[in-house]
Amino acid sequence: MEQALSKNKRLVMHASHTLFDDMLAIQSSWHAFDTMAQSYTRMTNLMKFLLAAAGDDEDLPLSGQLDLVGDLYI
């Protein structure tokens, strides 16, 4: 009987440990996604600003930044 209880206790502890590990992995993944999404949103907004400022005029200094942002993030 004690062996059965001990075995069940280990299974419960193992299941809880696995659930906790899964929650940490989800939290870590969400943080990475959220950081990436914020960065993408900032770069998209920068690109919109550069497009409005430089437009199709490749002679403006901002057109080089627009090319760089476009190459890196789109």
Predicted model as a PDB file, atoms N, CA, C, CB and O in Angstrom, pLDDT in the B-factor column:
MODEL        1                                                                  
ATOM      1  N   MET A   1       0.828  -1.183   0.000  1.00 50.00           N  
ATOM      2  CA  MET A   1       0.000   0.000   0.000  1.00 50.00           C  
ATOM      3  C   MET A   1       0.880   1.257   0.000  1.00 50.00           C  
ATOM      4  CB  MET A   1      -0.946  -0.007   1.213  1.00 50.00           C  
ATOM      5  O   MET A   1       0.627   2.201  -0.748  1.00 50.00           O  
ATOM      6  N   GLU A   2       1.909   1.254   0.845  1.00 51.00           N  
ATOM      7  CA  GLU A   2       2.789   2.426   0.906  1.00 51.00           C  
ATOM      8  C   GLU A   2       3.502   2.631  -0.425  1.00 51.00           C  
ATOM      9  CB  GLU A   2       3.820   2.274   2.042  1.00 51.00           C  
ATOM     10  O   GLU A   2       3.706   3.765  -0.858  1.00 51.00           O  
ATOM     11  N   GLN A   3       3.879   1.530  -1.070  1.00 54.00           N  
ATOM     12  CA  GLN A   3       4.533   1.653  -2.373  1.00 54.00           C  
ATOM     13  C   GLN A   3       3.581   2.267  -3.406  1.00 54.00           C  
ATOM     14  CB  GLN A   3       5.026   0.274  -2.857  1.00 54.00           C  
ATOM     15  O   GLN A   3       3.991   3.100  -4.215  1.00 54.00           O  
ATOM     16  N   ALA A   4       2.334   1.861  -3.376  1.00 52.00           N  
ATOM     17  CA  ALA A   4       1.345   2.395  -4.314  1.00 52.00           C  
ATOM     18  C   ALA A   4       1.144   3.887  -4.066  1.00 52.00           C  
ATOM     19  CB  ALA A   4      -0.001   1.639  -4.183  1.00 52.00           C  
ATOM     20  O   ALA A   4       1.059   4.662  -5.018  1.00 52.00           O  
ATOM     21  N   LEU A   5       1.066   4.297  -2.813  1.00 50.00           N  
ATOM     22  CA  LEU A   5       0.907   5.719  -2.484  1.00 50.00           C  
ATOM     23  C   LEU A   5       2.144   6.514  -2.902  1.00 50.00           C  
ATOM     24  CB  LEU A   5       0.648   5.899  -0.973  1.00 50.00           C  
ATOM     25  O   LEU A   5       2.043   7.612  -3.450  1.00 50.00           O  
ATOM     26  N   SER A   6       3.297   5.939  -2.633  1.00 55.00           N  
ATOM     27  CA  SER A   6       4.536   6.598  -3.003  1.00 55.00           C  
ATOM     28  C   SER A   6       4.618   6.755  -4.525  1.00 55.00           C  
ATOM     29  CB  SER A   6       5.745   5.807  -2.473  1.00 55.00           C  
ATOM     30  O   SER A   6       5.023   7.804  -5.025  1.00 55.00           O  
ATOM     31  N   LYS A   7       4.236   5.715  -5.248  1.00 54.00           N  
ATOM     32  CA  LYS A   7       4.263   5.763  -6.703  1.00 54.00           C  
ATOM     33  C   LYS A   7       3.286   6.823  -7.216  1.00 54.00           C  
ATOM     34  CB  LYS A   7       3.921   4.380  -7.297  1.00 54.00           C  
ATOM     35  O   LYS A   7       3.628   7.585  -8.120  1.00 54.00           O  
ATOM     36  N   ASN A   8       2.080   6.883  -6.656  1.00 53.00           N  
ATOM     37  CA  ASN A   8       1.086   7.875  -7.063  1.00 53.00           C  
ATOM     38  C   ASN A   8       1.563   9.289  -6.747  1.00 53.00           C  
ATOM     39  CB  ASN A   8      -0.254   7.603  -6.371  1.00 53.00           C  
ATOM     40  O   ASN A   8       1.337  10.213  -7.528  1.00 53.00           O  
ATOM     41  N   LYS A   9       2.216   9.454  -5.611  1.00 55.00           N  
ATOM     42  CA  LYS A   9       2.721  10.766  -5.229  1.00 55.00           C  
ATOM     43  C   LYS A   9       3.777  11.235  -6.235  1.00 55.00           C  
ATOM     44  CB  LYS A   9       3.312  10.727  -3.799  1.00 55.00           C  
ATOM     45  O   LYS A   9       3.789  12.405  -6.616  1.00 55.00           O  
ATOM     46  N   ARG A  10       4.645  10.347  -6.660  1.00 54.00           N  
ATOM     47  CA  ARG A  10       5.656  10.704  -7.659  1.00 54.00           C  
ATOM     48  C   ARG A  10       5.010  11.077  -8.989  1.00 54.00           C  
ATOM     49  CB  ARG A  10       6.640   9.544  -7.863  1.00 54.00           C  
ATOM     50  O   ARG A  10       5.458  12.006  -9.661  1.00 54.00           O  
ATOM     51  N   LEU A  11       3.956  10.353  -9.369  1.00 52.00           N  
ATOM     52  CA  LEU A  11       3.264  10.670 -10.620  1.00 52.00           C  
ATOM     53  C   LEU A  11       2.619  12.047 -10.549  1.00 52.00           C  
ATOM     54  CB  LEU A  11       2.204   9.607 -10.933  1.00 52.00           C  
ATOM     55  O   LEU A  11       2.679  12.811 -11.513  1.00 52.00           O  
ATOM     56  N   VAL A  12       2.012  12.366  -9.432  1.00 52.00           N  
ATOM     57  CA  VAL A  12       1.382  13.674  -9.259  1.00 52.00           C  
ATOM     58  C   VAL A  12       2.458  14.756  -9.270  1.00 52.00           C  
ATOM     59  CB  VAL A  12       0.558  13.728  -7.938  1.00 52.00           C  
ATOM     60  O   VAL A  12       2.292  15.788  -9.919  1.00 52.00           O  
ATOM     61  N   MET A  13       3.548  14.529  -8.563  1.00 51.00           N  
ATOM     62  CA  MET A  13       4.626  15.512  -8.537  1.00 51.00           C  
ATOM     63  C   MET A  13       5.215  15.685  -9.934  1.00 51.00           C  
ATOM     64  CB  MET A  13       5.723  15.091  -7.537  1.00 51.00           C  
ATOM     65  O   MET A  13       5.520  16.802 -10.351  1.00 51.00           O  
ATOM     66  N   HIS A  14       5.374  14.577 -10.653  1.00 51.00           N  
ATOM     67  CA  HIS A  14       5.914  14.639 -12.007  1.00 51.00           C  
ATOM     68  C   HIS A  14       4.960  15.411 -12.925  1.00 51.00           C  
ATOM     69  CB  HIS A  14       6.163  13.215 -12.557  1.00 51.00           C  
ATOM     70  O   HIS A  14       5.401  16.234 -13.727  1.00 51.00           O  
ATOM     71  N   ALA A  15       3.650  15.144 -12.809  1.00 52.00           N  
ATOM     72  CA  ALA A  15       2.674  15.847 -13.640  1.00 52.00           C  
ATOM     73  C   ALA A  15       2.683  17.333 -13.324  1.00 52.00           C  
ATOM     74  CB  ALA A  15       1.265  15.267 -13.433  1.00 52.00           C  
ATOM     75  O   ALA A  15       2.614  18.153 -14.239  1.00 52.00           O  
ATOM     76  N   SER A  16       2.765  17.693 -12.073  1.00 55.00           N  
ATOM     77  CA  SER A  16       2.801  19.106 -11.697  1.00 55.00           C  
ATOM     78  C   SER A  16       4.067  19.762 -12.227  1.00 55.00           C  
ATOM     79  CB  SER A  16       2.718  19.266 -10.168  1.00 55.00           C  
ATOM     80  O   SER A  16       4.030  20.887 -12.727  1.00 55.00           O  
ATOM     81  N   HIS A  17       5.168  19.067 -12.118  1.00 64.00           N  
ATOM     82  CA  HIS A  17       6.437  19.602 -12.620  1.00 64.00           C  
ATOM     83  C   HIS A  17       6.358  19.831 -14.118  1.00 64.00           C  
ATOM     84  CB  HIS A  17       7.602  18.651 -12.290  1.00 64.00           C  
ATOM     85  O   HIS A  17       6.825  20.861 -14.604  1.00 64.00           O  
ATOM     86  N   THR A  18       5.785  18.911 -14.853  1.00 80.00           N  
ATOM     87  CA  THR A  18       5.641  19.038 -16.291  1.00 80.00           C  
ATOM     88  C   THR A  18       4.737  20.212 -16.643  1.00 80.00           C  
ATOM     89  CB  THR A  18       5.089  17.748 -16.887  1.00 80.00           C  
ATOM     90  O   THR A  18       5.042  20.976 -17.558  1.00 80.00           O  
ATOM     91  N   LEU A  19       3.638  20.360 -15.930  1.00 83.00           N  
ATOM     92  CA  LEU A  19       2.725  21.463 -16.167  1.00 83.00           C  
ATOM     93  C   LEU A  19       3.432  22.793 -15.905  1.00 83.00           C  
ATOM     94  CB  LEU A  19       1.471  21.329 -15.280  1.00 83.00           C  
ATOM     95  O   LEU A  19       3.277  23.742 -16.673  1.00 83.00           O  
ATOM     96  N   PHE A  20       4.200  22.861 -14.835  1.00 84.00           N  
ATOM     97  CA  PHE A  20       4.944  24.074 -14.510  1.00 84.00           C  
ATOM     98  C   PHE A  20       5.964  24.386 -15.604  1.00 84.00           C  
ATOM     99  CB  PHE A  20       5.646  23.927 -13.149  1.00 84.00           C  
ATOM    100  O   PHE A  20       6.104  25.538 -16.015  1.00 84.00           O  
ATOM    101  N   ASP A  21       6.673  23.367 -16.070  1.00 86.00           N  
ATOM    102  CA  ASP A  21       7.634  23.563 -17.159  1.00 86.00           C  
ATOM    103  C   ASP A  21       6.936  24.062 -18.420  1.00 86.00           C  
ATOM    104  CB  ASP A  21       8.385  22.256 -17.455  1.00 86.00           C  
ATOM    105  O   ASP A  21       7.446  24.944 -19.111  1.00 86.00           O  
ATOM    106  N   ASP A  22       5.772  23.496 -18.716  1.00 87.00           N  
ATOM    107  CA  ASP A  22       5.012  23.934 -19.885  1.00 87.00           C  
ATOM    108  C   ASP A  22       4.602  25.397 -19.750  1.00 87.00           C  
ATOM    109  CB  ASP A  22       3.770  23.053 -20.079  1.00 87.00           C  
ATOM    110  O   ASP A  22       4.667  26.153 -20.720  1.00 87.00           O  
ATOM    111  N   MET A  23       4.187  25.791 -18.570  1.00 88.00           N  
ATOM    112  CA  MET A  23       3.779  27.180 -18.348  1.00 88.00           C  
ATOM    113  C   MET A  23       4.972  28.129 -18.507  1.00 88.00           C  
ATOM    114  CB  MET A  23       3.154  27.340 -16.944  1.00 88.00           C  
ATOM    115  O   MET A  23       4.830  29.212 -19.075  1.00 88.00           O  
ATOM    116  N   LEU A  24       6.133  27.729 -18.014  1.00 88.00           N  
ATOM    117  CA  LEU A  24       7.326  28.561 -18.188  1.00 88.00           C  
ATOM    118  C   LEU A  24       7.706  28.678 -19.658  1.00 88.00           C  
ATOM    119  CB  LEU A  24       8.500  27.987 -17.389  1.00 88.00           C  
ATOM    120  O   LEU A  24       8.109  29.748 -20.115  1.00 88.00           O  
ATOM    121  N   ALA A  25       7.579  27.587 -20.394  1.00 88.00           N  
ATOM    122  CA  ALA A  25       7.903  27.607 -21.823  1.00 88.00           C  
ATOM    123  C   ALA A  25       6.934  28.511 -22.578  1.00 88.00           C  
ATOM    124  CB  ALA A  25       7.867  26.181 -22.409  1.00 88.00           C  
ATOM    125  O   ALA A  25       7.342  29.264 -23.461  1.00 88.00           O  
ATOM    126  N   ILE A  26       5.659  28.435 -22.233  1.00 89.00           N  
ATOM    127  CA  ILE A  26       4.653  29.286 -22.871  1.00 89.00           C  
ATOM    128  C   ILE A  26       4.933  30.751 -22.553  1.00 89.00           C  
ATOM    129  CB  ILE A  26       3.228  28.895 -22.407  1.00 89.00           C  
ATOM    130  O   ILE A  26       4.863  31.605 -23.437  1.00 89.00           O  
ATOM    131  N   GLN A  27       5.249  31.041 -21.304  1.00 90.00           N  
ATOM    132  CA  GLN A  27       5.542  32.411 -20.900  1.00 90.00           C  
ATOM    133  C   GLN A  27       6.763  32.941 -21.654  1.00 90.00           C  
ATOM    134  CB  GLN A  27       5.775  32.487 -19.378  1.00 90.00           C  
ATOM    135  O   GLN A  27       6.748  34.072 -22.141  1.00 90.00           O  
ATOM    136  N   SER A  28       7.789  32.153 -21.749  1.00 88.00           N  
ATOM    137  CA  SER A  28       8.996  32.553 -22.459  1.00 88.00           C  
ATOM    138  C   SER A  28       8.711  32.778 -23.944  1.00 88.00           C  
ATOM    139  CB  SER A  28      10.088  31.497 -22.284  1.00 88.00           C  
ATOM    140  O   SER A  28       9.177  33.759 -24.524  1.00 88.00           O  
ATOM    141  N   SER A  29       7.960  31.888 -24.550  1.00 88.00           N  
ATOM    142  CA  SER A  29       7.615  32.024 -25.964  1.00 88.00           C  
ATOM    143  C   SER A  29       6.764  33.265 -26.197  1.00 88.00           C  
ATOM    144  CB  SER A  29       6.876  30.776 -26.461  1.00 88.00           C  
ATOM    145  O   SER A  29       6.967  33.989 -27.172  1.00 88.00           O  
ATOM    146  N   TRP A  30       5.809  33.509 -25.301  1.00 88.00           N  
ATOM    147  CA  TRP A  30       4.955  34.677 -25.450  1.00 88.00           C  
ATOM    148  C   TRP A  30       5.779  35.962 -25.343  1.00 88.00           C  
ATOM    149  CB  TRP A  30       3.839  34.664 -24.391  1.00 88.00           C  
ATOM    150  O   TRP A  30       5.568  36.902 -26.110  1.00 88.00           O  
ATOM    151  N   HIS A  31       6.705  36.003 -24.406  1.00 88.00           N  
ATOM    152  CA  HIS A  31       7.542  37.189 -24.230  1.00 88.00           C  
ATOM    153  C   HIS A  31       8.364  37.445 -25.500  1.00 88.00           C  
ATOM    154  CB  HIS A  31       8.477  37.022 -23.000  1.00 88.00           C  
ATOM    155  O   HIS A  31       8.485  38.585 -25.946  1.00 88.00           O  
ATOM    156  N   ALA A  32       8.920  36.390 -26.070  1.00 86.00           N  
ATOM    157  CA  ALA A  32       9.706  36.535 -27.302  1.00 86.00           C  
ATOM    158  C   ALA A  32       8.824  37.032 -28.442  1.00 86.00           C  
ATOM    159  CB  ALA A  32      10.369  35.193 -27.688  1.00 86.00           C  
ATOM    160  O   ALA A  32       9.232  37.911 -29.201  1.00 86.00           O  
ATOM    161  N   PHE A  33       7.624  36.480 -28.569  1.00 83.00           N  
ATOM    162  CA  PHE A  33       6.702  36.910 -29.617  1.00 83.00           C  
ATOM    163  C   PHE A  33       6.288  38.358 -29.416  1.00 83.00           C  
ATOM    164  CB  PHE A  33       5.468  36.009 -29.647  1.00 83.00           C  
ATOM    165  O   PHE A  33       6.262  39.134 -30.371  1.00 83.00           O  
ATOM    166  N   ASP A  34       5.963  38.729 -28.184  1.00 87.00           N  
ATOM    167  CA  ASP A  34       5.528  40.091 -27.890  1.00 87.00           C  
ATOM    168  C   ASP A  34       6.631  41.093 -28.204  1.00 87.00           C  
ATOM    169  CB  ASP A  34       5.104  40.213 -26.425  1.00 87.00           C  
ATOM    170  O   ASP A  34       6.363  42.155 -28.765  1.00 87.00           O  
ATOM    171  N   THR A  35       7.857  40.768 -27.849  1.00 86.00           N  
ATOM    172  CA  THR A  35       8.995  41.640 -28.139  1.00 86.00           C  
ATOM    173  C   THR A  35       9.179  41.798 -29.641  1.00 86.00           C  
ATOM    174  CB  THR A  35      10.279  41.084 -27.502  1.00 86.00           C  
ATOM    175  O   THR A  35       9.398  42.905 -30.132  1.00 86.00           O  
ATOM    176  N   MET A  36       9.090  40.692 -30.368  1.00 80.00           N  
ATOM    177  CA  MET A  36       9.244  40.731 -31.814  1.00 80.00           C  
ATOM    178  C   MET A  36       8.116  41.544 -32.455  1.00 80.00           C  
ATOM    179  CB  MET A  36       9.270  39.305 -32.387  1.00 80.00           C  
ATOM    180  O   MET A  36       8.364  42.329 -33.369  1.00 80.00           O  
ATOM    181  N   ALA A  37       6.893  41.363 -31.986  1.00 82.00           N  
ATOM    182  CA  ALA A  37       5.754  42.085 -32.550  1.00 82.00           C  
ATOM    183  C   ALA A  37       5.889  43.585 -32.308  1.00 82.00           C  
ATOM    184  CB  ALA A  37       4.439  41.568 -31.949  1.00 82.00           C  
ATOM    185  O   ALA A  37       5.573  44.389 -33.186  1.00 82.00           O  
ATOM    186  N   GLN A  38       6.354  43.962 -31.125  1.00 84.00           N  
ATOM    187  CA  GLN A  38       6.547  45.383 -30.838  1.00 84.00           C  
ATOM    188  C   GLN A  38       7.622  45.960 -31.754  1.00 84.00           C  
ATOM    189  CB  GLN A  38       6.930  45.595 -29.355  1.00 84.00           C  
ATOM    190  O   GLN A  38       7.471  47.067 -32.271  1.00 84.00           O  
ATOM    191  N   SER A  39       8.691  45.224 -31.951  1.00 85.00           N  
ATOM    192  CA  SER A  39       9.761  45.680 -32.832  1.00 85.00           C  
ATOM    193  C   SER A  39       9.248  45.802 -34.264  1.00 85.00           C  
ATOM    194  CB  SER A  39      10.963  44.717 -32.771  1.00 85.00           C  
ATOM    195  O   SER A  39       9.549  46.778 -34.951  1.00 85.00           O  
ATOM    196  N   TYR A  40       8.487  44.831 -34.707  1.00 84.00           N  
ATOM    197  CA  TYR A  40       7.940  44.853 -36.062  1.00 84.00           C  
ATOM    198  C   TYR A  40       7.006  46.048 -36.237  1.00 84.00           C  
ATOM    199  CB  TYR A  40       7.193  43.538 -36.369  1.00 84.00           C  
ATOM    200  O   TYR A  40       7.046  46.728 -37.262  1.00 84.00           O  
ATOM    201  N   THR A  41       6.167  46.301 -35.234  1.00 87.00           N  
ATOM    202  CA  THR A  41       5.242  47.438 -35.295  1.00 87.00           C  
ATOM    203  C   THR A  41       6.007  48.751 -35.363  1.00 87.00           C  
ATOM    204  CB  THR A  41       4.301  47.439 -34.079  1.00 87.00           C  
ATOM    205  O   THR A  41       5.647  49.636 -36.138  1.00 87.00           O  
ATOM    206  N   ARG A  42       7.059  48.887 -34.561  1.00 87.00           N  
ATOM    207  CA  ARG A  42       7.866  50.109 -34.589  1.00 87.00           C  
ATOM    208  C   ARG A  42       8.524  50.296 -35.961  1.00 87.00           C  
ATOM    209  CB  ARG A  42       8.941  50.068 -33.484  1.00 87.00           C  
ATOM    210  O   ARG A  42       8.535  51.401 -36.504  1.00 87.00           O  
ATOM    211  N   MET A  43       9.066  49.221 -36.508  1.00 84.00           N  
ATOM    212  CA  MET A  43       9.718  49.324 -37.815  1.00 84.00           C  
ATOM    213  C   MET A  43       8.703  49.612 -38.923  1.00 84.00           C  
ATOM    214  CB  MET A  43      10.485  48.033 -38.130  1.00 84.00           C  
ATOM    215  O   MET A  43       9.003  50.348 -39.863  1.00 84.00           O  
ATOM    216  N   THR A  44       7.508  49.036 -38.816  1.00 87.00           N  
ATOM    217  CA  THR A  44       6.459  49.322 -39.793  1.00 87.00           C  
ATOM    218  C   THR A  44       6.067  50.789 -39.736  1.00 87.00           C  
ATOM    219  CB  THR A  44       5.231  48.434 -39.547  1.00 87.00           C  
ATOM    220  O   THR A  44       5.885  51.429 -40.772  1.00 87.00           O  
ATOM    221  N   ASN A  45       5.937  51.319 -38.529  1.00 89.00           N  
ATOM    222  CA  ASN A  45       5.612  52.737 -38.380  1.00 89.00           C  
ATOM    223  C   ASN A  45       6.735  53.619 -38.915  1.00 89.00           C  
ATOM    224  CB  ASN A  45       5.340  53.069 -36.911  1.00 89.00           C  
ATOM    225  O   ASN A  45       6.472  54.645 -39.543  1.00 89.00           O  
ATOM    226  N   LEU A  46       7.972  53.231 -38.674  1.00 86.00           N  
ATOM    227  CA  LEU A  46       9.104  53.978 -39.214  1.00 86.00           C  
ATOM    228  C   LEU A  46       9.072  53.962 -40.738  1.00 86.00           C  
ATOM    229  CB  LEU A  46      10.432  53.395 -38.701  1.00 86.00           C  
ATOM    230  O   LEU A  46       9.307  54.984 -41.384  1.00 86.00           O  
ATOM    231  N   MET A  47       8.782  52.802 -41.300  1.00 86.00           N  
ATOM    232  CA  MET A  47       8.724  52.698 -42.755  1.00 86.00           C  
ATOM    233  C   MET A  47       7.613  53.587 -43.318  1.00 86.00           C  
ATOM    234  CB  MET A  47       8.505  51.236 -43.180  1.00 86.00           C  
ATOM    235  O   MET A  47       7.804  54.244 -44.341  1.00 86.00           O  
ATOM    236  N   LYS A  48       6.465  53.610 -42.662  1.00 89.00           N  
ATOM    237  CA  LYS A  48       5.369  54.475 -43.110  1.00 89.00           C  
ATOM    238  C   LYS A  48       5.797  55.942 -43.064  1.00 89.00           C  
ATOM    239  CB  LYS A  48       4.108  54.256 -42.236  1.00 89.00           C  
ATOM    240  O   LYS A  48       5.503  56.702 -43.987  1.00 89.00           O  
ATOM    241  N   PHE A  49       6.485  56.339 -42.003  1.00 89.00           N  
ATOM    242  CA  PHE A  49       6.971  57.712 -41.890  1.00 89.00           C  
ATOM    243  C   PHE A  49       7.954  58.025 -43.004  1.00 89.00           C  
ATOM    244  CB  PHE A  49       7.628  57.943 -40.525  1.00 89.00           C  
ATOM    245  O   PHE A  49       7.862  59.074 -43.643  1.00 89.00           O  
ATOM    246  N   LEU A  50       8.895  57.118 -43.240  1.00 86.00           N  
ATOM    247  CA  LEU A  50       9.895  57.343 -44.286  1.00 86.00           C  
ATOM    248  C   LEU A  50       9.262  57.395 -45.673  1.00 86.00           C  
ATOM    249  CB  LEU A  50      10.955  56.249 -44.243  1.00 86.00           C  
ATOM    250  O   LEU A  50       9.681  58.181 -46.523  1.00 86.00           O  
ATOM    251  N   LEU A  51       8.261  56.562 -45.898  1.00 87.00           N  
ATOM    252  CA  LEU A  51       7.558  56.598 -47.179  1.00 87.00           C  
ATOM    253  C   LEU A  51       6.854  57.938 -47.376  1.00 87.00           C  
ATOM    254  CB  LEU A  51       6.542  55.449 -47.264  1.00 87.00           C  
ATOM    255  O   LEU A  51       6.872  58.508 -48.468  1.00 87.00           O  
ATOM    256  N   ALA A  52       6.236  58.431 -46.309  1.00 89.00           N  
ATOM    257  CA  ALA A  52       5.546  59.718 -46.392  1.00 89.00           C  
ATOM    258  C   ALA A  52       6.551  60.849 -46.608  1.00 89.00           C  
ATOM    259  CB  ALA A  52       4.717  59.974 -45.115  1.00 89.00           C  
ATOM    260  O   ALA A  52       6.275  61.789 -47.353  1.00 89.00           O  
ATOM    261  N   ALA A  53       7.701  60.764 -45.966  1.00 86.00           N  
ATOM    262  CA  ALA A  53       8.692  61.843 -46.051  1.00 86.00           C  
ATOM    263  C   ALA A  53       9.485  61.795 -47.359  1.00 86.00           C  
ATOM    264  CB  ALA A  53       9.652  61.764 -44.866  1.00 86.00           C  
ATOM    265  O   ALA A  53       9.720  62.831 -47.981  1.00 86.00           O  
ATOM    266  N   ALA A  54       9.895  60.599 -47.773  1.00 82.00           N  
ATOM    267  CA  ALA A  54      10.764  60.482 -48.943  1.00 82.00           C  
ATOM    268  C   ALA A  54       9.988  60.178 -50.214  1.00 82.00           C  
ATOM    269  CB  ALA A  54      11.798  59.409 -48.715  1.00 82.00           C  
ATOM    270  O   ALA A  54      10.358  60.615 -51.304  1.00 82.00           O  
ATOM    271  N   GLY A  55       8.917  59.429 -50.059  1.00 79.00           N  
ATOM    272  CA  GLY A  55       8.136  59.052 -51.235  1.00 79.00           C  
ATOM    273  C   GLY A  55       8.994  58.320 -52.246  1.00 79.00           C  
ATOM    274  O   GLY A  55       9.773  57.434 -51.892  1.00 79.00           O  
ATOM    275  N   ASP A  56       8.847  58.696 -53.510  1.00 79.00           N  
ATOM    276  CA  ASP A  56       9.612  58.059 -54.588  1.00 79.00           C  
ATOM    277  C   ASP A  56      10.892  58.808 -54.934  1.00 79.00           C  
ATOM    278  CB  ASP A  56       8.755  57.942 -55.821  1.00 79.00           C  
ATOM    279  O   ASP A  56      11.609  58.424 -55.858  1.00 79.00           O  
ATOM    280  N   ASP A  57      11.176  59.867 -54.202  1.00 82.00           N  
ATOM    281  CA  ASP A  57      12.353  60.687 -54.505  1.00 82.00           C  
ATOM    282  C   ASP A  57      13.610  60.031 -53.939  1.00 82.00           C  
ATOM    283  CB  ASP A  57      12.186  62.118 -53.933  1.00 82.00           C  
ATOM    284  O   ASP A  57      13.881  60.131 -52.743  1.00 82.00           O  
ATOM    285  N   GLU A  58      14.365  59.372 -54.786  1.00 82.00           N  
ATOM    286  CA  GLU A  58      15.562  58.649 -54.344  1.00 82.00           C  
ATOM    287  C   GLU A  58      16.737  59.571 -54.051  1.00 82.00           C  
ATOM    288  CB  GLU A  58      15.967  57.640 -55.390  1.00 82.00           C  
ATOM    289  O   GLU A  58      17.771  59.120 -53.558  1.00 82.00           O  
ATOM    290  N   ASP A  59      16.588  60.854 -54.349  1.00 84.00           N  
ATOM    291  CA  ASP A  59      17.660  61.813 -54.076  1.00 84.00           C  
ATOM    292  C   ASP A  59      17.638  62.325 -52.642  1.00 84.00           C  
ATOM    293  CB  ASP A  59      17.562  62.981 -55.029  1.00 84.00           C  
ATOM    294  O   ASP A  59      18.619  62.918 -52.191  1.00 84.00           O  
ATOM    295  N   LEU A  60      16.549  62.113 -51.918  1.00 82.00           N  
ATOM    296  CA  LEU A  60      16.465  62.566 -50.531  1.00 82.00           C  
ATOM    297  C   LEU A  60      17.293  61.664 -49.622  1.00 82.00           C  
ATOM    298  CB  LEU A  60      15.001  62.597 -50.059  1.00 82.00           C  
ATOM    299  O   LEU A  60      17.367  60.458 -49.859  1.00 82.00           O  
ATOM    300  N   PRO A  61      17.916  62.223 -48.587  1.00 81.00           N  
ATOM    301  CA  PRO A  61      18.722  61.410 -47.664  1.00 81.00           C  
ATOM    302  C   PRO A  61      17.925  60.299 -46.985  1.00 81.00           C  
ATOM    303  CB  PRO A  61      19.335  62.296 -46.607  1.00 81.00           C  
ATOM    304  O   PRO A  61      18.474  59.240 -46.678  1.00 81.00           O  
ATOM    305  N   LEU A  62      16.628  60.536 -46.747  1.00 82.00           N  
ATOM    306  CA  LEU A  62      15.819  59.521 -46.066  1.00 82.00           C  
ATOM    307  C   LEU A  62      15.542  58.301 -46.940  1.00 82.00           C  
ATOM    308  CB  LEU A  62      14.509  60.126 -45.616  1.00 82.00           C  
ATOM    309  O   LEU A  62      15.162  57.249 -46.426  1.00 82.00           O  
ATOM    310  N   SER A  63      15.723  58.424 -48.239  1.00 84.00           N  
ATOM    311  CA  SER A  63      15.439  57.285 -49.114  1.00 84.00           C  
ATOM    312  C   SER A  63      16.390  56.119 -48.832  1.00 84.00           C  
ATOM    313  CB  SER A  63      15.545  57.707 -50.587  1.00 84.00           C  
ATOM    314  O   SER A  63      16.003  54.959 -48.976  1.00 84.00           O  
ATOM    315  N   GLY A  64      17.626  56.415 -48.434  1.00 85.00           N  
ATOM    316  CA  GLY A  64      18.561  55.343 -48.061  1.00 85.00           C  
ATOM    317  C   GLY A  64      18.102  54.608 -46.818  1.00 85.00           C  
ATOM    318  O   GLY A  64      18.214  53.385 -46.738  1.00 85.00           O  
ATOM    319  N   GLN A  65      17.586  55.349 -45.845  1.00 83.00           N  
ATOM    320  CA  GLN A  65      17.049  54.704 -44.636  1.00 83.00           C  
ATOM    321  C   GLN A  65      15.832  53.864 -44.984  1.00 83.00           C  
ATOM    322  CB  GLN A  65      16.680  55.759 -43.566  1.00 83.00           C  
ATOM    323  O   GLN A  65      15.658  52.765 -44.457  1.00 83.00           O  
ATOM    324  N   LEU A  66      14.990  54.381 -45.870  1.00 83.00           N  
ATOM    325  CA  LEU A  66      13.809  53.635 -46.299  1.00 83.00           C  
ATOM    326  C   LEU A  66      14.216  52.322 -46.937  1.00 83.00           C  
ATOM    327  CB  LEU A  66      12.968  54.461 -47.280  1.00 83.00           C  
ATOM    328  O   LEU A  66      13.612  51.288 -46.652  1.00 83.00           O  
ATOM    329  N   ASP A  67      15.222  52.339 -47.789  1.00 84.00           N  
ATOM    330  CA  ASP A  67      15.712  51.100 -48.415  1.00 84.00           C  
ATOM    331  C   ASP A  67      16.209  50.114 -47.362  1.00 84.00           C  
ATOM    332  CB  ASP A  67      16.840  51.411 -49.417  1.00 84.00           C  
ATOM    333  O   ASP A  67      15.921  48.920 -47.433  1.00 84.00           O  
ATOM    334  N   LEU A  68      16.952  50.621 -46.394  1.00 83.00           N  
ATOM    335  CA  LEU A  68      17.506  49.758 -45.346  1.00 83.00           C  
ATOM    336  C   LEU A  68      16.408  49.125 -44.504  1.00 83.00           C  
ATOM    337  CB  LEU A  68      18.452  50.552 -44.449  1.00 83.00           C  
ATOM    338  O   LEU A  68      16.418  47.917 -44.272  1.00 83.00           O  
ATOM    339  N   VAL A  69      15.467  49.933 -44.050  1.00 80.00           N  
ATOM    340  CA  VAL A  69      14.362  49.408 -43.234  1.00 80.00           C  
ATOM    341  C   VAL A  69      13.558  48.412 -44.038  1.00 80.00           C  
ATOM    342  CB  VAL A  69      13.450  50.549 -42.730  1.00 80.00           C  
ATOM    343  O   VAL A  69      13.167  47.365 -43.521  1.00 80.00           O  
ATOM    344  N   GLY A  70      13.307  48.723 -45.290  1.00 80.00           N  
ATOM    345  CA  GLY A  70      12.559  47.787 -46.144  1.00 80.00           C  
ATOM    346  C   GLY A  70      13.280  46.473 -46.333  1.00 80.00           C  
ATOM    347  O   GLY A  70      12.650  45.416 -46.318  1.00 80.00           O  
ATOM    348  N   ASP A  71      14.581  46.518 -46.508  1.00 82.00           N  
ATOM    349  CA  ASP A  71      15.359  45.279 -46.678  1.00 82.00           C  
ATOM    350  C   ASP A  71      15.396  44.437 -45.416  1.00 82.00           C  
ATOM    351  CB  ASP A  71      16.777  45.606 -47.102  1.00 82.00           C  
ATOM    352  O   ASP A  71      15.373  43.208 -45.486  1.00 82.00           O  
ATOM    353  N   LEU A  72      15.451  45.086 -44.267  1.00 77.00           N  
ATOM    354  CA  LEU A  72      15.581  44.355 -43.010  1.00 77.00           C  
ATOM    355  C   LEU A  72      14.271  43.781 -42.497  1.00 77.00           C  
ATOM    356  CB  LEU A  72      16.162  45.248 -41.972  1.00 77.00           C  
ATOM    357  O   LEU A  72      14.266  42.700 -41.907  1.00 77.00           O  
ATOM    358  N   TYR A  73      13.167  44.473 -42.704  1.00 70.00           N  
ATOM    359  CA  TYR A  73      11.936  44.094 -42.013  1.00 70.00           C  
ATOM    360  C   TYR A  73      10.784  43.677 -42.899  1.00 70.00           C  
ATOM    361  CB  TYR A  73      11.496  45.203 -41.186  1.00 70.00           C  
ATOM    362  O   TYR A  73       9.778  43.180 -42.392  1.00 70.00           O  
ATOM    363  N   ILE A  74      10.888  43.855 -44.173  1.00 61.00           N  
ATOM    364  CA  ILE A  74       9.746  43.481 -45.017  1.00 61.00           C  
ATOM    365  C   ILE A  74      10.127  42.344 -45.929  1.00 61.00           C  
ATOM    366  CB  ILE A  74       9.252  44.678 -45.842  1.00 61.00           C  
ATOM    367  O   ILE A  74       9.302  41.884 -46.719  1.00 61.00           O  
TER     368      ILE A  74                                                      
ENDMDL                                                                          
END                                                                             
